[in-house]
Structure formats: structure tokens, C-alpha cells
């Protein structure tokens, strides 16, 4: 009897998995597994899949509650990766506070909850607090740099308007110093599949000082991506960040650990555990490593 197909989950308007798609489909096929690319949600019978793998569900950010509940319901009938509890936890960047309390080095952050009590008065974004360089304002619930912006220290009025907008939208806001090293050397993303480090990429800067908050994912998609050599330090940092996940969470199948080196020290920017683009074409064998980890996880 043939095995049930594996679902590769995408967004609704466009189910393109980009360069990752063909590599994943071919790697699964080499192991005798059919794949079906489909949008999340809907009335589909998810029990007809042996596993449901979230891959390009970028529109979840418009309906996060619905997306997380969909994953939880699907989990009742077939395995979902990443598990719904991991997806929900990772959907709000306040998870960085969890990781910081567990010893992971992160960017210093001021968190501003929505509501009138958190409105920022003129002159109160202290350059000393955020450093003497640029700083970033972004929502705690976002993807692809959407609604994020980079400000110079003399642009506090614009930053305050940005914060008020996020408050009006009911979003927790983050204010962070901008790490200048991102402009010089970019960010590093380390991929971990099934608990093992697979490959790494370098990403160019996404935010430009003086540009308004991005309304879509264009800034993230415009980043230049190149392969990044792995070393023991990068691998250890990535695995250490994942080891710091709350104990009650199941282990993620896949992760991208975004980090930057500032003054010689590695700092976590974000953990991408929902729908990270895998850039499988940047590393020979990366698709096979992902598929092997997925099949082992699913018991397929």
C-alpha cells in the first residue's frame, strides 16, 4: 500500500514555494514520497496526509490566531511541523525574553505594550539608552520586516508616530539599537534540521535609515543572500539558542537562527520557526538533509 502524500503548506494567493519547492519535491520523490503543495486552512481532509509541513505560509501574519488554531486542529489527525505550540510561541517576538532569561545573548530591547500608557512623549527616546547610532522600531508580531523601520537619533518624532501607529493596531512594539555590523557584514542565518546543523546563509541589511515602515514583505525579499561557511562557534550558538526553548515545547523539526556579530560577540536577532525560506539551493545536499529529518520526525 502506497504511503500517504506529504503536504507542503503555502499561503493562499500564491502557493509558489520558490527555489525551495522543486528541490524538496524531488528529494521526497527520491525516497518514494509524493508531495502536495497546498494552502493552509480550508476544508481539506488533512488526515489524508502522512505529515503536514509548513513551508511558505507568509499570509499567516494577517490572521495569526486562525493560523495557529488551524495547525492545532490539523495536529489532531496528522503530524504538523513545526508543532502548533512551537508556531504559536514563535509568532510573538516576546519569545526573545524567554530566551534571554535562559542565557541566550540578544539585542537589548525596550518593549512597549499597546495602549495610551505606552505612548512616547517627544524627546523620551533617549539616544543614550539605545546607543548613539540608529535604532529600530518594529512590532513584536511581524514577518519579513513588515511595519519595521530604522531611525536616526534625530528622527524621534517619526519614531514616536510609528510607535503610536503600532499601539493603535493593538501591537506590542520593540525598540532596539541598530547593530551597525549588519550594514558591513550582514546577518547570518543558521539552519537546523532535526536537531542537526545543516547550512548557513548571509543576508544583506533589510532596513534603510530614513525609509518609512514597510507595508509588505518587500524589504525582506529584497535582501541579497549568499552562502555562509559554518564554523563551530556559529553551530554551537544556533544549537544553544534552540536548547533554550521552554521545556514544555516539543522540539522543532526546522529552524533558522538569525544572528549578528557585534564587537566580536554573537547576538541572536530572531528565531524563525514558522515559515523560514530555506535557501536550499545555497548548500549541496541541504534538501536531502531536510527531507531525511522530516521523514524521521514523521516516522514515515
KABELCOR-V65351 format. One record per residue. N is the residue number from 1. RES is the residue in three letters. PSI is psi in whole degrees, -180 to 180 (NA if undefined). Layout:
n	res	psi
N	RES	PSI
N	RES	PSI
This chain:
n	res	psi
1	UNK	130
2	UNK	145
3	UNK	151
4	UNK	149
5	UNK	166
6	UNK	131
7	UNK	132
8	UNK	112
9	UNK	132
10	UNK	-174
11	UNK	178
12	UNK	-48
13	UNK	-25
14	UNK	111
15	UNK	22
16	UNK	129
17	UNK	10
18	UNK	-147
19	UNK	-22
20	UNK	-34
21	UNK	-60
22	UNK	-38
23	UNK	-41
24	UNK	-46
25	UNK	-43
26	UNK	-40
27	UNK	-40
28	UNK	-41
29	UNK	-37
30	UNK	-23
31	UNK	11
32	UNK	21
33	UNK	126
34	UNK	146
35	UNK	151
36	UNK	122
37	UNK	124
38	UNK	153
39	UNK	152
40	UNK	164
41	UNK	-160
42	UNK	-172
43	UNK	14
44	UNK	145
45	UNK	95
46	UNK	-15
47	UNK	-12
48	UNK	6
49	UNK	146
50	UNK	-21
51	UNK	153
52	UNK	114
53	UNK	116
54	UNK	123
55	UNK	-49
56	UNK	48
57	UNK	52
58	UNK	-26
59	UNK	1
60	UNK	-28
61	UNK	-22
62	UNK	-22
63	UNK	59
64	UNK	-42
65	UNK	-43
66	UNK	-40
67	UNK	-47
68	UNK	-36
69	UNK	-38
70	UNK	-47
71	UNK	-40
72	UNK	-40
73	UNK	-41
74	UNK	-36
75	UNK	-20
76	UNK	-23
77	UNK	-17
78	UNK	153
79	UNK	141
80	UNK	135
81	UNK	135
82	UNK	158
83	UNK	150
84	UNK	-36
85	UNK	-36
86	UNK	-44
87	UNK	-48
88	UNK	-45
89	UNK	-40
90	UNK	-11
91	UNK	-7
92	UNK	120
93	UNK	-1
94	UNK	-8
95	UNK	-24
96	UNK	-30
97	UNK	-38
98	UNK	-46
99	UNK	-38
100	UNK	-40
101	UNK	-18
102	UNK	15
103	UNK	6
104	UNK	131
105	UNK	123
106	UNK	173
107	UNK	132
108	UNK	132
109	UNK	136
110	UNK	127
111	UNK	129
112	UNK	109
113	UNK	153
114	UNK	151
115	UNK	159
116	UNK	-31
117	UNK	-13
118	UNK	3
119	UNK	143
120	UNK	126
121	UNK	156
122	UNK	135
123	UNK	0
124	UNK	-4
125	UNK	87
126	UNK	117
127	UNK	-28
128	UNK	-40
129	UNK	-39
130	UNK	13
131	UNK	172
132	UNK	6
133	UNK	-156
134	UNK	161
135	UNK	164
136	UNK	139
137	UNK	130
138	UNK	159
139	UNK	153
140	UNK	-19
141	UNK	105
142	UNK	176
143	UNK	149
144	UNK	31
145	UNK	17
146	UNK	137
147	UNK	23
148	UNK	149
149	UNK	155
150	UNK	133
151	UNK	148
152	UNK	163
153	UNK	-20
154	UNK	13
155	UNK	38
156	UNK	-30
157	UNK	-44
158	UNK	-40
159	UNK	-38
160	UNK	-42
161	UNK	-39
162	UNK	-46
163	UNK	-39
164	UNK	-37
165	UNK	-45
166	UNK	-38
167	UNK	-43
168	UNK	-31
169	UNK	-2
170	UNK	24
171	UNK	137
172	UNK	136
173	UNK	151
174	UNK	135
175	UNK	124
176	UNK	149
177	UNK	143
178	UNK	126
179	UNK	109
180	UNK	-24
181	UNK	-23
182	UNK	-37
183	UNK	-34
184	UNK	-47
185	UNK	-6
186	UNK	-175
187	UNK	156
188	UNK	134
189	UNK	120
190	UNK	126
191	UNK	135
192	UNK	123
193	UNK	122
194	UNK	32
195	UNK	0
196	UNK	139
197	UNK	131
198	UNK	-59
199	UNK	176
200	UNK	156
201	UNK	161
202	UNK	135
203	UNK	136
204	UNK	167
205	UNK	142
206	UNK	-29
207	UNK	135
208	UNK	129
209	UNK	136
210	UNK	-16
211	UNK	145
212	UNK	165
213	UNK	134
214	UNK	136
215	UNK	-9
216	UNK	-161
217	UNK	11
218	UNK	-40
219	UNK	-42
220	UNK	-42
221	UNK	-20
222	UNK	-6
223	UNK	141
224	UNK	130
225	UNK	131
226	UNK	155
227	UNK	147
228	UNK	126
229	UNK	137
230	UNK	146
231	UNK	174
232	UNK	-36
233	UNK	-46
234	UNK	-45
235	UNK	-44
236	UNK	-39
237	UNK	-45
238	UNK	-47
239	UNK	-35
240	UNK	-38
241	UNK	-41
242	UNK	-34
243	UNK	-21
244	UNK	1
245	UNK	148
246	UNK	140
247	UNK	-27
248	UNK	-10
249	UNK	142
250	UNK	159
251	UNK	135
252	UNK	147
253	UNK	-42
254	UNK	154
255	UNK	147
256	UNK	124
257	UNK	108
258	UNK	128
259	UNK	166
260	UNK	151
261	UNK	121
262	UNK	117
263	UNK	40
264	UNK	-2
265	UNK	133
266	UNK	133
267	UNK	139
268	UNK	128
269	UNK	-54
270	UNK	158
271	UNK	128
272	UNK	102
273	UNK	7
274	UNK	-69
275	UNK	51
276	UNK	134
277	UNK	133
278	UNK	-19
279	UNK	51
280	UNK	-24
281	UNK	-7
282	UNK	-7
283	UNK	115
284	UNK	132
285	UNK	-4
286	UNK	-40
287	UNK	-41
288	UNK	-37
289	UNK	-40
290	UNK	-48
291	UNK	-44
292	UNK	-42
293	UNK	-41
294	UNK	-43
295	UNK	-38
296	UNK	-43
297	UNK	-42
298	UNK	-9
299	UNK	29
300	UNK	NA
